[in-house]
Amino acid sequence: MDTKLSLLTQLQHLGTAPCDETTPVAPVGLPSIRTSTVRFNTLEDLEATYRRKSKGERLVTYGRMGMETHAALETVFCQLEGGKRCFLASSGLGAIAMSLLSLLSAGDHMLVADCVYGPVRHLANTVLSRMNIEFTYVPAQSLDALQAQLKANTKVLYVESPGSLLFEMLDIPALAAFAKQHGLILVVDNTWGSGYAYQPLELGADVSVIAGTKYVGGHSDLMLGAVVAKDKALIERIDLNQYAMGYSVSADDAWLAIRGVRTLPIRMDQHARSALQVCRYFDDLPETRRVFHPAFEKDAGHALWKRDCTGSNGMLSIELALSDRQIRTFVNVLELFSIGYSWGGFESLIQWVDRPTLENHAYWSREDTQIIRLHIGLESVTDLVDDLDQALQKARAI
């Protein structure tokens, strides 16, 4: 496909069923092609497939790696991220595990931004530690802090930008230069940007990880992860690990993700517009101490966001001067926001972030304030603000 076309146009045409002289009548969408077994016409065909596969081509010898539906989705992720090869996993955390287990060995050390997705800590504390892989959490906004924790056996710098709860923007070009200087592999969780609003590989990262569960799927009805890379040597390492670990994704989930990505730009733009309106609503409240949303002009990371991003999404966090009783009331009486941990779907969600979770971050909330994380869905933003307002009035009355 002509890469000069806008991404919006490309996403409407990638992964469609072929319609040409050979196949003059075809459906618009590529069907979900499910199989466990792949057949070969002759032994020579089998042998030729293995030879080409050993040289890095994406060829299928067994159904676990997926057929045309999977290949089409991999192409979509590569186009979103500006990568050369994509590897699918059954969840975002599965994709994170795939990348780290591909790039780290026993005795290695990893620097981890302290603002990463919480389950990364669980993965490190259980699987990685058992494999004698060391890890150190560092506020990755500071190159001096990273330098201070660098070890002779440090191999990977793993970050998430913006951060998972407080949406701290990280300087990916600076981190990429630091990683290159010290021979590290920079891995970035890019679920927030999902390739549409942010492209870490273009900014110098080595590997980008996306939870397709979120904005790529867009309908809260599938679990999916993706690992995208450009460098041939890294691609070979991830390829070997994916095959050895038996990663597999349902063809139906791959089909759902292709369906979802058609509307990704339209959905994310709408989420972003509504989120900014909600930011401004909270910014005018006397209870608000801080708004965390990099596209909001008062956010600490706004300049980095303007420099490095091409859009935003519906995620934001708010620091509120409310008591525990008040925040519980506020969350519980909301009518249009559901209480939930995920995001990226059409629905609005809220999460009360407890203080033990915030202790994992460099930013520590004052004892007299609370942090809530919101995902602003595709409902009318006027209705959402009215809902937030009625809930706040009831919380104030306590």
C-alpha positions in Angstrom: 0.0 0.0 0.0 1.1 3.5 -0.7 2.7 4.8 2.5 2.1 8.4 1.4 -1.5 7.9 2.2 -2.7 9.2 5.5 -2.9 6.7 8.4 -6.6 7.2 8.5 -6.9 6.0 4.9 -4.5 3.2 5.3 -6.4 1.7 8.3 -9.5 1.5 6.1 -7.8 -0.6 3.5 -5.3 -2.8 5.4 -6.5 -6.3 6.1 -9.3 -6.3 3.6 -10.1 -9.4 1.5 -8.3 -9.5 -1.9 -10.5 -8.6 -4.8 -8.6 -8.8 -8.2 -8.6 -10.8 -11.4 -8.0 -14.1 -9.5 -10.7 -13.3 -7.0 -13.2 -11.1 -8.8 -15.9 -11.3 -6.1 -14.9 -10.9 -2.5 -16.2 -9.7 0.9 -15.0 -6.3 2.1 -13.6 -7.7 5.4 -11.0 -10.5 5.5 -12.8 -13.4 7.2 -11.6 -15.1 10.4 -9.4 -17.9 9.2 -9.2 -20.6 11.9 -7.0 -23.6 11.7 -4.7 -25.8 13.9 -3.2 -27.7 11.0 -1.4 -26.5 7.9 -1.2 -28.8 4.8 1.7 -29.0 2.3 1.3 -30.2 -1.3 4.7 -31.9 -1.4 7.7 -32.5 0.8 9.6 -30.0 -1.4 7.0 -27.3 -0.5 7.4 -28.1 3.2 11.2 -27.9 3.0 11.1 -24.7 1.0 8.8 -23.1 3.6 11.2 -24.0 6.4 14.1 -22.6 4.5 12.4 -19.3 3.8 11.0 -19.2 7.4 14.6 -19.6 8.8 15.6 -16.5 6.9 13.0 -14.4 8.7 10.0 -14.6 6.4 6.6 -14.8 8.0 5.5 -18.2 6.8 3.3 -20.7 8.6 4.1 -24.3 9.3 1.6 -24.8 12.0 -1.7 -23.1 12.9 -0.5 -21.7 16.2 1.2 -18.9 14.4 -1.9 -17.9 12.6 -3.0 -17.6 8.9 -4.1 -14.6 6.8 -6.2 -13.0 9.5 -3.3 -12.9 11.9 -0.9 -11.7 9.2 -3.2 -8.9 8.3 -3.4 -7.7 11.9 0.4 -7.9 12.3 0.6 -5.6 9.2 -1.8 -3.2 10.8 0.3 -3.0 14.0 3.5 -2.5 11.9 1.8 0.3 10.1 0.6 2.0 13.3 4.0 1.7 15.0 6.3 2.1 12.1 7.8 -1.3 12.6 9.1 -4.1 10.5 7.7 -7.1 12.3 4.9 -7.7 14.8 4.3 -10.6 17.2 0.9 -11.2 18.7 0.1 -12.3 22.2 -3.2 -13.2 24.0 -3.1 -10.0 26.2 -1.1 -6.9 26.8 0.7 -8.4 29.8 1.4 -11.5 27.6 3.1 -9.1 25.1 5.2 -7.5 27.9 6.3 -10.9 29.1 7.1 -12.0 25.6 9.3 -9.0 25.0 11.2 -9.2 28.4 11.7 -13.0 28.2 13.1 -12.5 24.7 15.6 -9.9 25.7 16.7 -10.9 29.2 18.6 -13.9 30.5 19.5 -15.1 34.0 21.9 -12.7 35.6 20.8 -9.7 33.6 19.6 -6.4 35.2 16.7 -4.2 33.9 16.0 -0.6 34.7 12.2 0.0 35.0 10.4 3.3 35.0 8.5 3.6 38.3 5.3 4.7 36.4 4.7 1.4 34.6 1.6 -0.7 34.5 1.2 -2.4 37.9 1.2 -6.0 36.7 4.7 -5.5 35.4 5.8 -5.4 39.0 4.0 -8.7 39.6 5.7 -10.2 36.6 9.1 -9.0 37.9 8.5 -10.1 41.4 7.4 -13.6 40.4 8.7 -14.9 37.1 11.7 -12.6 36.5 13.1 -12.8 40.0 12.8 -16.6 40.0 14.9 -16.6 36.8 17.6 -14.5 38.6 16.8 -11.4 36.6 17.4 -8.2 38.6 15.3 -5.1 38.2 15.4 -1.5 39.7 12.5 1.0 39.6 13.6 4.5 38.7 11.8 7.8 38.0 12.7 7.8 34.3 12.2 11.5 33.9 15.7 11.9 35.3 18.7 10.6 33.3 20.8 11.2 36.4 18.6 8.8 38.4 18.9 6.2 35.6 22.7 6.7 35.5 22.9 6.1 39.2 21.2 2.8 39.0 23.0 1.5 35.9 25.0 -1.7 36.4 27.5 -3.7 34.4 24.8 -6.3 33.7 22.0 -3.9 32.8 20.5 -5.0 29.4 17.1 -3.4 29.1 15.4 -0.1 29.9 11.7 -0.6 30.2 9.3 2.3 30.3 5.7 3.4 29.8 4.9 6.8 28.4 2.8 8.4 29.5 2.7 6.6 32.9 0.0 4.2 33.8 -1.7 6.2 36.6 -0.5 9.8 36.6 0.3 10.0 32.9 3.9 11.3 33.2 5.3 12.1 29.8 8.8 10.7 29.3 11.4 12.1 26.9 11.7 9.0 24.6 14.4 10.6 22.3 16.6 11.3 25.4 15.9 7.9 26.8 16.8 6.3 23.5 20.1 8.2 23.4 20.8 7.1 27.0 20.0 3.5 26.1 22.2 3.6 23.0 25.1 5.1 24.9 25.0 2.3 27.4 24.2 -0.6 25.1 20.6 -1.0 26.4 17.5 -2.1 24.6 14.7 0.5 25.1 11.3 -1.2 25.4 8.2 1.1 25.6 4.7 0.3 26.6 2.7 2.3 24.0 -0.8 1.2 24.9 -1.7 4.8 25.6 -0.9 6.0 22.1 -1.6 2.7 20.4 0.4 3.8 17.4 -2.1 6.4 16.4 -1.3 9.1 18.9 2.3 8.2 19.7 5.0 6.2 17.9 8.0 5.4 20.2 9.9 3.5 17.5 10.0 6.7 15.4 11.4 8.5 18.5 14.2 6.0 18.9 12.8 3.1 20.9 13.8 -0.4 20.0 10.7 -2.3 20.9 7.1 -1.1 21.3 4.4 -3.0 23.2 0.7 -2.5 22.8 -2.3 -3.9 24.6 -4.7 -4.2 21.7 -7.3 -5.0 24.3 -7.7 -1.2 24.7 -8.0 1.3 21.9 -7.2 -1.0 19.0 -10.1 -3.3 19.9 -12.2 -0.4 21.1 -15.3 -2.4 22.2 -14.2 -4.1 25.4 -14.8 -7.5 23.9 -11.3 -9.0 23.3 -7.9 -9.6 24.9 -4.9 -8.9 22.7 -1.2 -7.9 22.9 1.4 -7.0 20.3 5.2 -6.6 20.2 6.6 -4.5 17.4 10.3 -4.0 16.4 12.4 -2.7 13.5 15.9 -4.1 14.1 16.6 -7.5 12.4 18.5 -8.9 15.3 15.8 -8.0 17.8 13.1 -9.4 15.5 15.0 -12.7 15.4 15.3 -12.9 19.2 11.6 -12.2 19.7 10.6 -14.6 16.9 12.5 -17.5 18.5 11.1 -16.8 21.9 7.5 -16.5 20.7 7.7 -19.8 19.0 9.4 -21.5 21.9 6.9 -20.2 24.4 3.9 -21.3 22.4 2.2 -17.9 22.1 -1.1 -18.1 20.2 -4.0 -15.7 19.5 -7.5 -16.7 18.4 -8.3 -15.9 14.8 -11.6 -14.5 16.0 -9.9 -12.0 18.3 -7.5 -11.0 15.5 -10.6 -10.4 13.3 -12.2 -8.3 16.0 -9.1 -6.2 16.3 -9.0 -5.5 12.6 -12.6 -4.5 12.8 -11.9 -2.2 15.7 -8.9 -0.5 14.1 -11.1 0.8 11.3 -12.6 3.3 13.7 -9.5 3.8 15.9 -8.7 7.4 14.6 -12.3 8.6 14.9 -12.8 7.0 18.4 -9.5 8.3 19.8 -10.1 11.8 18.5 -13.5 11.9 20.2 -12.2 10.4 23.4 -9.5 13.1 23.4 -11.9 16.0 22.8 -14.2 14.9 25.6 -11.3 14.2 28.0 -10.1 17.8 27.6 -13.5 19.1 28.4 -13.6 17.0 31.6 -10.1 18.2 32.5 -11.3 21.8 32.2 -14.4 21.0 34.4 -12.2 19.6 37.1 -9.7 22.4 36.8 -12.4 24.9 37.8 -13.3 23.1 41.0 -12.1 24.3 44.4 -11.5 20.6 45.4 -9.1 20.0 42.5 -5.4 20.0 43.4 -4.0 18.7 40.1 -5.1 17.4 36.7 -3.0 14.7 35.1 -3.5 14.6 31.3 -0.6 15.4 29.0 -2.8 17.1 26.4 -4.1 19.5 29.0 -2.2 22.7 28.8 -1.5 22.9 32.5 0.0 19.4 32.8 3.7 19.1 33.6 4.3 17.0 30.5 2.4 19.1 28.1 5.4 20.5 26.2 6.7 16.9 25.6 3.3 15.8 24.5 3.1 18.7 22.0 6.6 17.8 20.7 6.2 14.0 20.4 2.6 13.1 20.1 0.1 13.4 17.2 -3.0 13.1 19.4 -4.4 12.0 22.8 -7.0 9.8 24.3 -9.7 9.6 27.0 -7.4 8.9 30.0 -6.9 11.3 32.9 -6.4 11.4 36.6 -7.4 14.0 39.1 -6.1 14.8 42.6 -9.1 15.9 44.8 -9.1 17.3 48.3 -11.8 15.0 49.6 -11.9 12.6 52.6 -12.1 8.8 52.2 -15.8 8.9 52.9 -16.4 11.7 50.4 -14.5 9.9 47.6 -16.3 6.7 48.2 -19.6 8.5 47.9 -18.4 10.3 44.8 -17.4 7.1 43.0 -20.4 5.0 44.2 -23.2 7.5 43.1 -21.9 8.0 39.6 -24.4 6.8 37.1 -22.6 6.9 33.7 -19.2 5.8 35.0 -18.6 2.2 35.8 -15.9 1.1 38.3 -13.3 -0.8 36.4 -9.6 -1.2 35.7 -9.5 -1.4 31.9 -10.0 1.4 29.4 -10.0 2.1 25.7 -13.6 0.9 25.0 -16.6 2.9 24.3 -17.7 3.2 28.0 -16.6 5.6 30.7 -14.8 4.1 33.7 -13.5 5.3 37.1 -10.9 3.9 39.4 -10.0 5.1 42.9 -6.3 4.8 43.2 -5.3 3.7 46.7 -2.2 5.1 48.5 -0.2 1.9 48.5 -0.4 1.9 44.7 0.7 5.6 44.5 3.7 4.7 46.7 5.2 3.0 43.7 5.4 6.3 41.9 7.8 9.2 42.4 4.8 11.5 42.9 3.2 11.0 46.3 -0.2 12.5 47.0 -0.8 14.5 50.2 -2.6 12.7 53.0 -5.6 14.9 52.6 -6.2 14.3 48.9 -7.4 11.4 46.7 -6.5 10.3 43.2 -9.1 9.1 40.8 -8.4 7.8 37.3 -11.0 8.2 34.6 -11.5 6.9 31.1 -13.8 9.2 29.2 -15.9 7.2 26.8 -18.0 8.0 23.8 -21.1 9.2 25.7 -22.2 12.9 25.4 -19.5 14.8 27.4 -22.3 17.1 28.6 -24.0 14.1 30.2 -20.7 12.9 31.7 -20.0 16.3 33.2 -23.5 16.5 34.7 -23.0 13.0 36.2 -19.7 14.0 37.7 -21.2 17.2 39.1 -24.2 15.5 40.8 -21.8 13.0 42.4 -19.5 15.8 43.6 -22.5 17.6 45.1 -23.5 14.5 47.1 -19.9 14.0 48.2 -19.7 17.7 49.4 -22.8 17.2 51.5 -21.1 14.6 53.8 
